[in-house]
Amino acid sequence: MSSWLDRITARHILWLCIASAAARLVFVVAFRPAIPAAEDFAIAQHLAAGEGFSIYDRGPTSIKGPLYPAFLALWLWLFGDRGGLVAAAVVQHLAMAAIPWILYQLGMAIGRKRLGSGAAILFALHPSYFYHPTVAENTAWVVFIGALWCVLLFRFEPSKYRLGVAVALGAIVGAFVLEKPPLVVPMLAALAVRFRRRPALLAAIAVVAGVSVAPWVVRGWIVFGEPTLTKSYSGYLTFIHSWLPSMAVHPRYAVADSVERRLDSLGRLPEARALPALRSLAAEIFRQRWHQLPERTLVHALVFWTIPPRYWGNWSPAFIAVRIVPVVVLSVLLVWGTVLLWRYDRRLLVAIGGVLVWTTAFYSLYHVLNIRYKLEVEWLQLLICAAPFARKP
């Protein structure tokens, strides 16, 4: 059965990317939107000033991975704080403008051109992805590099993989260990399935990933007295935040106000001194509230797929257009697409669904404080959402 997506060619997708890039440049340069920034920006300021990987006046930190702050620091060093943030936002928007092309290539690589074309168009029209690269944090690069990694994974037959591609796959896995560790699990699972008969290739990828992470691990050992495989400080801090009265999804899952005061006092200490106390506080909350975790995780799963509580009071037209409408539309398309893919490509549905389920489970157990965590994998969801337009593969 034919579909209008059959008429979409690589040239159409390329023009779509160019149009998206132009619209994004106009948005950033002409409209000059505010560029929200937090810890990454503070660390980048220290890096640009030659003061090392530090934050505020607390000294060395592991609250963020090393890569994105270094990216920001380059632009701050070249153009100053405001100009650097604008330059970083422009680069992020250009990277996101290229995602439709990558999704199209991914569809071709897995033998599902229609799904790739449909996902590319949905991504280009997705208002959350249009706006979010304006924020000075790493979601845009998680999406861009994650999608590119998938294309590299499926572009060649396992028997024809070259060393350069294996190095790229391993380096990206290492980068995700540093910047976005939850997504490493499905990446490793995909590698194990894809190259199950190529142990030497898997070993090469593992070595490259390990080498990529090693400097950060050693740095943590020297600075904090223990290896930092990833964002150690942030891991404990975010878990505690998810139980605070100001952040919890419901008062039922909120700890006493005294915990927030303790956390605030710890936030003023150098990280090397605060980390043991943070670890102890997180363990204390877990011991006291472990019985609520199953229930809270189910509630968080619903929140993860809708809107986190911190945004519930925002009923501005912009927020409705950028986030609420996409959630409703994509939820309908996801259910519809799931039914269709179950009929003609269960293997693909299980693969994508596995990533979505794992990500939902991880963040729901841990925390669901920000919309950006869903955006990290929502681009993959678009391949399922495109199924109603594709009719058949």
C-alpha positions as CSV (number, residue, x, y, z in Angstrom):
1,M,0.0,0.0,0.0
2,S,1.5,3.3,-1.1
3,S,1.9,6.4,1.2
4,W,2.6,10.0,0.5
5,L,5.9,9.5,2.3
6,D,7.1,7.5,-0.7
7,R,7.4,10.8,-2.5
8,I,9.8,12.3,0.1
9,T,13.4,12.2,-1.1
10,A,16.7,13.1,0.5
11,R,16.6,16.4,-1.3
12,H,13.2,17.2,0.3
13,I,14.7,16.4,3.7
14,L,17.7,18.5,3.0
15,W,15.6,21.5,2.1
16,L,13.5,20.9,5.3
17,C,16.8,21.1,7.3
18,I,17.8,24.3,5.6
19,A,14.4,25.9,6.2
20,S,14.5,24.8,9.9
21,A,18.0,26.3,10.3
22,A,16.9,29.6,8.8
23,A,13.8,29.7,11.1
24,R,16.0,28.9,14.1
25,L,18.5,31.6,13.2
26,V,15.8,34.2,12.9
27,F,14.4,33.1,16.3
28,V,17.7,33.4,18.1
29,V,19.2,36.4,16.4
30,A,16.1,38.6,15.6
31,F,13.9,37.8,18.6
32,R,16.7,37.5,21.1
33,P,15.0,35.2,23.5
34,A,16.3,34.7,27.0
35,I,18.8,31.9,27.3
36,P,18.3,30.1,30.6
37,A,21.5,28.9,32.2
38,A,22.5,27.2,35.4
39,E,25.4,25.0,36.6
40,D,26.9,24.3,33.2
41,F,27.2,28.1,32.6
42,A,28.8,28.7,36.0
43,I,31.4,26.0,35.4
44,A,32.0,27.3,31.9
45,Q,32.7,30.8,33.3
46,H,35.4,29.3,35.6
47,L,36.9,27.3,32.7
48,A,36.9,30.4,30.4
49,A,38.7,32.4,33.1
50,G,41.4,29.6,33.5
51,E,40.1,28.7,37.0
52,G,39.6,25.0,36.3
53,F,36.5,22.8,36.5
54,S,34.9,24.7,39.4
55,I,31.5,26.1,40.3
56,Y,30.6,29.3,42.1
57,D,32.9,29.8,45.0
58,R,32.9,26.2,46.1
59,G,35.9,25.0,44.1
60,P,36.2,21.8,42.1
61,T,33.0,20.0,41.2
62,S,31.5,16.9,39.7
63,I,27.9,18.2,39.5
64,K,28.1,18.1,35.7
65,G,30.1,16.1,33.2
66,P,33.1,17.7,31.6
67,L,32.0,18.0,28.0
68,Y,29.1,20.4,27.8
69,P,30.7,23.0,30.2
70,A,33.8,22.8,28.0
71,F,31.7,23.5,24.9
72,L,30.1,26.5,26.6
73,A,33.5,27.7,27.9
74,L,34.9,27.9,24.3
75,W,32.1,30.4,23.3
76,L,32.4,32.4,26.6
77,W,36.1,32.7,26.0
78,L,35.6,33.9,22.5
79,F,32.6,36.3,22.9
80,G,32.1,36.9,26.6
81,D,29.1,35.8,28.7
82,R,26.1,37.1,26.8
83,G,27.7,36.7,23.3
84,G,29.0,33.3,24.2
85,L,25.6,32.1,25.3
86,V,24.1,33.4,22.0
87,A,26.8,31.7,20.0
88,A,26.3,28.4,21.8
89,A,22.5,28.6,21.3
90,V,23.1,29.2,17.5
91,V,25.3,26.2,17.2
92,Q,22.8,24.1,19.2
93,H,20.0,25.2,16.9
94,L,22.0,24.4,13.8
95,A,22.7,20.9,15.2
96,M,19.0,20.4,15.9
97,A,18.2,21.6,12.4
98,A,20.2,18.7,11.0
99,I,18.2,16.0,13.0
100,P,15.6,15.5,10.3
101,W,18.4,14.5,7.9
102,I,19.8,12.1,10.6
103,L,16.3,10.6,11.2
104,Y,15.8,10.1,7.5
105,Q,19.2,8.3,7.3
106,L,18.3,6.2,10.3
107,G,15.1,5.1,8.5
108,M,17.1,4.1,5.5
109,A,19.7,2.3,7.6
110,I,17.0,0.1,9.3
111,G,15.1,-0.5,6.1
112,R,12.2,1.8,7.1
113,K,12.4,4.8,4.8
114,R,8.8,5.8,5.4
115,L,9.2,5.9,9.2
116,G,12.4,7.8,8.8
117,S,10.8,10.4,6.5
118,G,7.8,10.7,8.8
119,A,9.9,11.1,11.9
120,A,12.0,13.7,10.2
121,I,9.0,15.8,9.4
122,L,7.5,15.4,12.9
123,F,10.8,16.5,14.4
124,A,11.0,19.6,12.2
125,L,7.5,20.5,13.3
126,H,8.0,19.7,17.0
127,P,7.8,23.0,18.9
128,S,9.6,21.7,22.0
129,Y,12.6,20.8,19.9
130,F,12.4,24.1,18.1
131,Y,12.7,26.0,21.4
132,H,14.8,23.9,23.7
133,P,18.2,24.4,22.0
134,T,17.9,28.0,23.4
135,V,18.6,26.6,26.9
136,A,22.2,26.3,27.9
137,E,22.3,22.6,28.8
138,N,23.2,19.5,27.0
139,T,19.8,18.1,25.7
140,A,20.4,19.3,22.2
141,W,23.7,17.4,22.0
142,V,22.3,14.3,23.7
143,V,19.6,14.2,20.9
144,F,22.0,15.0,18.0
145,I,24.8,12.6,19.0
146,G,22.4,9.9,20.1
147,A,20.6,9.9,16.8
148,L,23.9,10.0,14.9
149,W,25.2,7.0,17.0
150,C,22.1,5.0,15.9
151,V,22.8,5.7,12.3
152,L,26.5,4.6,12.7
153,L,25.3,1.5,14.5
154,F,23.0,0.4,11.7
155,R,24.7,1.9,8.6
156,F,26.8,-1.1,7.8
157,E,26.5,-4.9,8.0
158,P,28.4,-6.1,11.2
159,S,30.9,-7.9,8.9
160,K,31.8,-4.7,7.1
161,Y,32.4,-2.4,10.1
162,R,35.6,-0.4,9.9
163,L,37.9,0.6,12.8
164,G,37.0,4.3,12.4
165,V,33.3,3.6,12.9
166,A,34.0,1.4,15.9
167,V,36.1,4.2,17.5
168,A,33.3,6.7,16.9
169,L,30.8,4.3,18.5
170,G,33.0,3.8,21.5
171,A,33.9,7.5,21.9
172,I,30.2,8.3,21.9
173,V,29.4,5.7,24.5
174,G,32.2,7.2,26.7
175,A,30.7,10.6,26.2
176,F,27.3,9.4,27.3
177,V,28.9,7.8,30.4
178,L,30.1,11.2,31.3
179,E,27.1,13.3,30.3
180,K,24.0,11.1,30.2
181,P,24.7,7.7,32.0
182,P,21.0,6.5,32.0
183,L,21.1,6.1,28.2
184,V,24.3,4.0,28.3
185,V,22.3,0.9,29.3
186,P,20.2,0.7,26.1
187,M,23.3,1.6,24.0
188,L,25.2,-1.3,25.5
189,A,22.3,-3.6,24.9
190,A,22.1,-2.5,21.2
191,L,25.8,-3.1,20.8
192,A,25.5,-6.5,22.3
193,V,22.7,-7.5,20.0
194,R,24.2,-5.9,16.9
195,F,27.7,-7.3,17.3
196,R,27.0,-10.5,19.2
197,R,29.1,-12.5,16.8
198,R,31.9,-9.9,16.6
199,P,33.6,-10.0,20.1
200,A,36.8,-8.3,18.8
201,L,34.7,-5.4,17.6
202,L,32.8,-5.2,20.9
203,A,36.2,-5.2,22.7
204,A,37.5,-2.4,20.6
205,I,34.4,-0.3,21.3
206,A,34.7,-1.0,25.0
207,V,38.4,0.0,25.1
208,V,37.7,3.3,23.3
209,A,34.8,4.0,25.7
210,G,37.1,3.3,28.7
211,V,39.9,5.5,27.4
212,S,37.4,8.3,26.9
213,V,36.2,8.1,30.5
214,A,39.5,7.5,32.2
215,P,40.8,11.1,32.6
216,W,37.5,12.1,34.4
217,V,37.8,9.1,36.7
218,V,41.4,9.8,37.5
219,R,40.6,13.5,38.1
220,G,37.9,12.5,40.6
221,W,40.3,10.3,42.4
222,I,42.9,13.1,42.7
223,V,40.4,15.9,43.6
224,F,37.8,14.1,45.7
225,G,39.7,11.0,46.9
226,E,37.4,8.6,45.0
227,P,36.9,7.9,41.3
228,T,34.1,9.8,39.6
229,L,32.8,7.6,36.8
230,T,30.1,10.1,36.0
231,K,28.3,13.0,37.7
232,S,28.6,11.7,41.3
233,Y,27.7,14.9,43.1
234,S,24.7,15.6,40.9
235,G,23.5,12.0,41.4
236,Y,22.9,12.4,45.1
237,L,21.8,16.0,44.9
238,T,19.1,15.3,42.3
239,F,17.7,12.3,44.2
240,I,17.4,14.4,47.3
241,H,15.8,17.3,45.4
242,S,13.1,15.0,44.2
243,W,11.9,14.5,47.8
244,L,11.9,18.2,48.9
245,P,8.6,19.9,49.6
246,S,9.3,22.4,46.8
247,M,10.0,19.7,44.2
248,A,8.0,16.6,45.2
249,V,5.2,15.7,42.8
250,H,2.9,15.4,45.8
251,P,3.1,16.3,49.6
252,R,2.8,12.5,50.2
253,Y,6.3,12.1,48.8
254,A,7.8,15.1,50.5
255,V,10.4,15.0,53.4
256,A,10.5,17.5,56.2
257,D,11.5,21.1,55.6
258,S,14.5,20.5,57.7
259,V,16.0,18.4,54.9
260,E,15.9,21.4,52.6
261,R,17.7,23.5,55.2
262,R,20.4,20.8,55.6
263,L,20.8,20.6,51.8
264,D,21.1,24.4,51.6
265,S,23.9,24.4,54.2
266,L,25.7,21.6,52.4
267,G,25.5,23.5,49.2
268,R,27.8,26.2,50.6
269,L,30.6,23.7,51.4
270,P,33.3,22.6,49.0
271,E,32.2,19.5,47.2
272,A,34.9,17.3,48.6
273,R,33.5,18.0,52.1
274,A,29.8,18.0,51.1
275,L,29.8,14.7,49.1
276,P,30.0,12.3,52.1
277,A,27.2,14.2,53.8
278,L,25.1,14.2,50.7
279,R,25.6,10.5,50.3
280,S,24.5,9.9,53.9
281,L,21.5,12.2,53.5
282,A,20.4,10.3,50.3
283,A,20.8,7.0,52.1
284,E,18.8,8.3,55.0
285,I,15.9,9.3,52.8
286,F,16.0,6.0,51.1
287,R,15.8,4.1,54.4
288,Q,12.9,6.2,55.6
289,R,10.9,6.2,52.3
290,W,11.8,3.0,50.4
291,H,8.3,1.6,50.9
292,Q,6.9,4.6,48.9
293,L,9.2,4.0,45.9
294,P,6.9,1.6,44.0
295,E,4.0,3.9,44.3
296,R,6.0,7.0,43.6
297,T,7.6,5.4,40.6
298,L,4.2,4.7,39.0
299,V,3.1,8.3,39.7
300,H,6.4,9.6,38.3
301,A,6.0,7.5,35.1
302,L,2.7,9.3,34.4
303,V,4.4,12.6,35.1
304,F,7.3,11.7,32.8
305,W,5.0,11.2,29.9
306,T,3.0,14.4,30.6
307,I,4.2,17.5,32.4
308,P,6.4,17.7,35.6
309,P,4.6,19.5,38.5
310,R,7.0,22.5,38.5
311,Y,5.4,23.5,35.2
312,W,1.8,22.9,36.2
313,G,1.1,26.6,36.9
314,N,2.3,27.7,33.5
315,W,-0.8,28.0,31.2
316,S,0.7,30.7,29.0
317,P,-0.1,30.3,25.2
318,A,3.6,29.8,24.5
319,F,3.8,26.8,27.0
320,I,0.6,25.3,25.7
321,A,1.9,25.5,22.1
322,V,5.4,24.3,22.9
323,R,4.7,21.5,25.3
324,I,1.1,20.6,26.1
325,V,-0.1,20.3,22.5
326,P,2.9,18.1,21.5
327,V,2.3,15.8,24.5
328,V,-1.4,15.3,23.5
329,V,-0.7,14.9,19.8
330,L,2.3,12.5,20.2
331,S,0.4,10.4,22.8
332,V,-2.4,9.8,20.3
333,L,0.1,9.0,17.5
334,L,2.1,6.7,19.8
335,V,-0.8,4.5,20.7
336,W,-1.9,4.4,17.0
337,G,1.6,3.7,15.8
338,T,2.1,1.0,18.4
339,V,-0.9,-0.9,17.1
340,L,0.3,-0.6,13.5
341,L,3.9,-1.6,14.2
342,W,2.8,-4.5,16.3
343,R,1.2,-5.9,13.1
344,Y,4.1,-5.4,10.7
345,D,7.4,-4.8,12.6
346,R,7.3,-6.1,16.2
347,R,11.0,-6.3,16.4
348,L,11.4,-2.6,15.7
349,L,8.6,-1.8,18.1
350,V,10.2,-3.9,20.9
351,A,13.6,-2.2,20.3
352,I,12.3,1.3,20.5
353,G,9.8,0.4,23.2
354,G,12.6,-1.1,25.3
355,V,14.5,2.2,25.2
356,L,11.4,4.2,26.1
357,V,10.5,1.8,28.9
358,W,14.0,1.7,30.4
359,T,14.3,5.5,30.3
360,T,10.8,5.9,31.9
361,A,11.6,3.4,34.6
362,F,15.0,5.0,35.4
363,Y,13.8,8.5,35.7
364,S,10.6,7.6,37.4
365,L,12.5,5.7,40.1
366,Y,15.0,8.5,40.5
367,H,13.3,11.8,39.7
368,V,11.2,13.6,37.1
369,L,12.0,17.3,37.7
370,N,12.4,18.6,34.2
371,I,10.8,18.3,30.8
372,R,14.2,17.8,29.1
373,Y,14.6,14.3,30.4
374,K,11.7,13.2,28.2
375,L,13.1,15.2,25.2
376,E,16.2,13.0,25.4
377,V,14.3,10.1,23.9
378,E,11.2,11.7,22.4
379,W,12.9,11.9,19.0
380,L,13.1,8.0,19.0
381,Q,9.4,7.9,19.9
382,L,8.7,9.8,16.6
383,L,9.6,6.7,14.6
384,I,6.6,5.0,16.2
385,C,4.4,8.1,15.8
386,A,5.2,8.2,12.1
387,A,3.7,4.7,11.5
388,P,0.1,6.0,11.0
389,F,1.4,8.1,8.1
390,A,3.5,5.3,6.7
391,R,0.6,2.8,6.5
392,K,3.1,0.0,5.9
393,P,6.9,-0.2,5.8
